[in-house]
Amino acid sequence: MNSKRAMAQLLKHLTGLGVTHLPKVELPVRRSGAEAVSGTADRGSGVASRAGGVAGAAGEAGVGAAGVRRPSKPAAGTSAAAGLQPLRRVTVLESGGTGGGVRRPAELPEVGRLLAGPLETAGERQEAACALAQIVAGCQRCAELSERRTQTVFGVGSVTAEIMFIGEAPGQEEDERGEPFVGAAGQLMDRIIGACQLRREDIYICNVLRCRPPGNRTPAPQEAANCREFLDAQIQIVRPKYIVCWGAVAAQNLLGVTTSISKLRGQLYEYRGATVLATYHPSYLLRTPSAKKDVWEDMKLLMRQRGVELS
């Protein structure tokens, strides 16, 4: 039976069943790497990638200067068309011990209840984030931090953000204002954001800790464990596609590793479906300006995953 005759019989059979028309189905078109990058750039960043503009912004940020090396060719096993790096899957300790005698506290029922609700619309996510912020404001898991804090520093930005930034902990200015990354390190971060053709308000920004450690010391492992439930809840509410861990504390805590930040940076990881990039903390860049070129290379890697090529 030829194809035309077979099609005629099929249509006759469908007509007998009462089917009067068939839906039009458009098959997906496989685009070239250049076309895919261009389309993603329009959707993801809302700004066309312009080499001159990016270079100028990067220069103002103190990163991506003329001496920055060009992106290397994709390694074996990567997508040659888009230049994407494969993700390294990491095993994260979801509950229980985190090593060194540190244990996570029992999860709060009220956090579980708000995460069990619908989190599809921006309004539902915003409501859940506000409810979580109120729970965090009353947290006293870390006696020293809760007694000394001016206020908790929850997080800022769009609850539907594609990108989430995770830092270490609030400093003095953040503790006073209740917003992460508002000091000198935050100002440098803002310049990096601008150089990447992004806006701060389009990114969700938070920290491993929501209380300032005395003297801006490094968060203790138990303090990070006490706050981990809130960090994971924020990730679940926002559902970012990309996460940037600024500094060793953020990267090691999120990924559940002890590897140094110098070895973690320059690669991509995966956590709960999100692509994760680790890089140096902006405060480190203030002390070590020579590391800015490494951060710029890391940010170019991240943006390349989004289809935006920065020079």
C-alpha positions in Angstrom: 0.0 0.0 0.0 1.5 3.3 -1.1 1.7 6.3 1.3 -1.1 8.3 -0.4 -3.5 5.5 -0.2 -2.6 4.7 3.4 -3.1 8.4 4.3 -6.5 8.4 2.6 -7.7 5.4 4.6 -6.4 7.0 7.8 -8.3 10.2 7.1 -11.5 8.3 6.3 -11.1 6.4 9.6 -10.7 9.6 11.6 -13.7 11.1 9.9 -15.8 8.2 10.9 -14.7 8.8 14.5 -15.9 12.4 14.3 -12.5 14.0 13.9 -13.0 17.0 11.6 -9.5 18.6 11.7 -6.1 17.9 13.0 -3.9 20.3 15.0 -0.9 21.9 13.2 2.3 20.7 14.7 5.5 22.6 14.2 8.6 20.5 14.5 11.5 22.1 16.4 14.2 23.7 14.2 17.7 22.8 15.0 19.6 26.1 15.0 23.2 26.7 14.6 25.4 27.6 17.5 25.6 31.2 16.5 21.8 31.5 16.1 21.2 29.8 19.4 23.6 32.2 21.2 21.9 35.2 19.6 18.4 34.1 20.5 19.4 33.3 24.1 21.1 36.6 24.5 18.0 38.4 23.5 15.8 36.5 26.0 18.3 36.1 28.8 20.0 39.4 29.2 17.5 41.7 27.4 20.6 43.5 26.0 22.4 42.7 22.7 26.0 41.7 23.3 28.2 44.6 22.1 32.0 44.0 22.4 32.8 47.7 22.7 30.2 48.4 25.4 31.2 45.4 27.5 34.9 46.3 27.3 34.2 49.8 28.4 32.1 48.7 31.3 34.6 46.1 32.3 37.4 48.7 32.3 35.3 50.8 34.7 34.8 47.8 36.9 38.5 47.1 37.1 38.0 43.7 35.5 38.3 42.4 32.0 41.0 44.9 31.1 42.9 44.7 27.9 45.4 42.2 29.3 42.7 39.6 30.0 43.2 36.4 28.0 40.7 35.3 25.4 38.4 32.3 26.2 40.2 29.1 25.3 38.8 26.7 22.8 36.2 24.3 24.1 37.8 21.2 25.6 37.0 17.7 24.4 33.5 16.7 25.3 32.2 20.2 25.2 29.7 21.7 22.8 31.9 23.2 20.0 29.0 25.2 18.6 28.1 27.0 21.8 31.4 26.6 23.6 29.6 25.3 26.7 31.4 23.5 29.5 30.0 20.2 30.9 28.7 20.4 34.4 30.4 18.5 37.2 27.8 16.8 39.3 28.6 17.1 43.0 27.3 15.1 45.9 25.9 17.4 48.6 25.0 16.4 52.1 21.3 17.0 52.2 20.8 16.3 55.9 22.6 15.1 59.0 26.3 15.6 59.5 28.4 18.0 57.5 31.7 16.7 58.9 33.8 17.6 61.9 31.0 17.0 64.4 28.8 19.6 62.9 25.1 18.7 62.6 22.2 20.5 61.1 19.4 21.3 63.4 15.9 19.8 63.0 14.0 21.5 60.2 11.3 23.9 61.2 7.8 22.7 60.4 6.7 26.2 59.4 9.4 26.3 56.7 8.3 23.0 55.3 4.7 24.2 55.2 5.4 27.4 53.2 7.6 25.4 50.8 4.8 22.9 50.3 2.5 25.6 49.0 2.2 26.7 45.4 5.3 28.5 44.2 4.6 29.0 40.5 3.7 32.7 40.2 5.8 35.7 41.1 3.2 36.6 43.7 3.3 33.2 45.3 7.1 33.2 45.5 7.2 36.7 46.9 4.7 35.7 49.6 6.7 32.7 50.5 9.9 34.7 50.6 8.3 37.3 53.0 7.1 34.5 55.2 10.5 33.0 55.3 12.1 36.3 56.1 9.8 36.6 59.1 10.9 33.2 60.3 14.5 34.1 59.9 14.1 37.3 61.8 13.1 35.3 64.9 15.8 32.7 64.6 18.0 32.2 67.6 19.9 29.0 66.6 23.2 30.8 66.9 23.2 32.4 70.4 26.2 34.7 69.9 25.0 36.0 66.5 21.4 36.5 67.5 22.4 38.5 70.6 24.8 40.8 68.7 23.0 41.4 65.4 21.2 44.6 64.7 18.9 42.7 62.4 18.9 39.7 60.1 20.0 40.2 56.5 17.7 38.0 54.5 18.2 38.7 50.8 17.2 41.1 48.1 16.3 41.0 44.4 13.8 39.3 42.1 12.2 36.1 43.4 11.9 35.0 39.8 15.6 35.8 39.1 17.5 33.6 36.6 20.7 34.2 38.6 21.3 34.0 42.3 24.4 35.3 44.1 25.5 33.7 47.3 28.0 35.4 49.5 29.6 34.7 52.9 27.9 36.7 55.6 26.7 40.3 56.4 29.3 42.9 57.4 28.8 45.9 59.6 27.1 48.0 56.9 24.9 45.1 55.9 23.9 44.5 59.5 22.9 48.1 59.9 21.0 48.4 56.6 19.5 44.9 56.5 20.6 44.3 52.9 23.5 42.1 51.5 26.5 43.5 49.7 26.0 47.2 50.3 29.6 48.1 51.5 32.8 48.5 49.5 32.6 44.9 48.3 29.0 45.4 47.2 29.9 48.4 45.2 32.6 46.5 43.4 30.0 43.7 42.8 27.7 46.3 41.3 30.3 47.3 38.8 30.9 43.7 37.8 27.2 43.2 37.4 27.0 46.2 35.1 30.0 44.9 33.1 28.1 41.7 32.5 25.2 43.7 31.0 23.0 42.8 34.0 21.1 44.8 36.7 21.3 44.3 40.4 17.6 44.2 40.7 17.3 41.3 38.3 19.5 39.1 40.5 18.6 37.5 43.8 21.4 38.1 46.4 21.8 36.4 49.7 24.5 34.9 52.0 25.4 31.7 53.7 24.6 33.4 57.0 21.9 35.9 57.7 23.5 37.4 60.8 26.8 39.2 61.1 29.6 37.3 62.8 31.4 39.5 65.4 34.3 41.3 63.9 33.4 40.0 60.4 35.1 36.8 61.2 34.7 33.7 59.0 31.4 31.9 59.8 31.8 28.8 61.9 30.8 25.5 60.4 28.0 25.1 62.9 26.7 28.6 62.1 26.6 27.7 58.4 24.8 24.5 59.2 22.2 26.3 61.4 21.4 28.6 58.5 21.5 26.1 55.7 17.8 25.3 55.9 17.0 29.0 55.1 19.5 29.1 52.2 18.0 26.0 50.6 14.5 27.4 51.1 15.5 30.6 49.3 16.9 28.5 46.4 13.7 26.5 46.3 11.6 29.6 46.2 13.6 31.5 43.5 14.5 28.4 41.5 17.5 30.1 39.8 19.1 28.6 36.6 22.5 29.9 37.7 24.1 30.4 41.0 27.3 32.3 41.6 29.1 31.5 44.9 31.3 34.4 45.9 34.2 33.1 47.9 35.3 29.9 49.5 32.7 29.9 52.3 29.8 30.1 49.9 31.2 27.6 47.5 32.3 25.0 50.0 29.1 25.2 52.0 26.8 25.0 49.0 28.7 22.2 47.2 29.7 20.3 50.4 33.4 20.3 49.7 36.6 21.5 51.3 38.4 22.3 48.0 40.1 25.7 47.9 38.3 28.5 45.9 41.4 28.7 43.6 40.7 25.2 42.5 36.9 25.4 42.5 36.8 28.5 40.2 36.9 28.3 36.5 34.5 25.3 36.4 30.8 24.7 36.4 28.9 22.5 38.9 25.3 21.6 39.4 23.2 21.9 42.5 19.5 21.1 42.5 19.2 21.7 38.8 21.1 25.0 38.8 24.4 25.6 37.1 26.9 26.7 39.8 30.0 28.9 39.3 32.4 29.6 42.1 34.7 32.6 42.1 36.6 35.0 44.4 34.7 37.2 46.9 34.6 40.9 46.0 36.3 41.7 49.3 39.2 39.5 48.3 39.5 41.6 45.1 39.7 44.7 47.1 42.8 43.2 48.8 44.1 41.5 45.8 43.3 43.5 42.6 45.3 41.1 40.5 42.6 38.5 41.0 40.1 40.6 39.1 41.1 39.2 35.8 40.3 35.7 37.1 36.8 36.8 38.3 36.2 38.4 34.9 37.1 35.1 33.1 34.7 33.3 35.5 31.9 35.7 34.8 32.5 35.4 31.0 32.1 31.7 31.5 28.8 32.1 33.3 27.5 34.5 30.7 28.5 32.2 27.9 26.3 29.5 29.4 23.4 32.1 29.0 24.3 32.7 25.4 26.0 36.1 26.0 29.6 36.4 24.8 31.6 39.1 26.6 35.0 40.3 25.4 
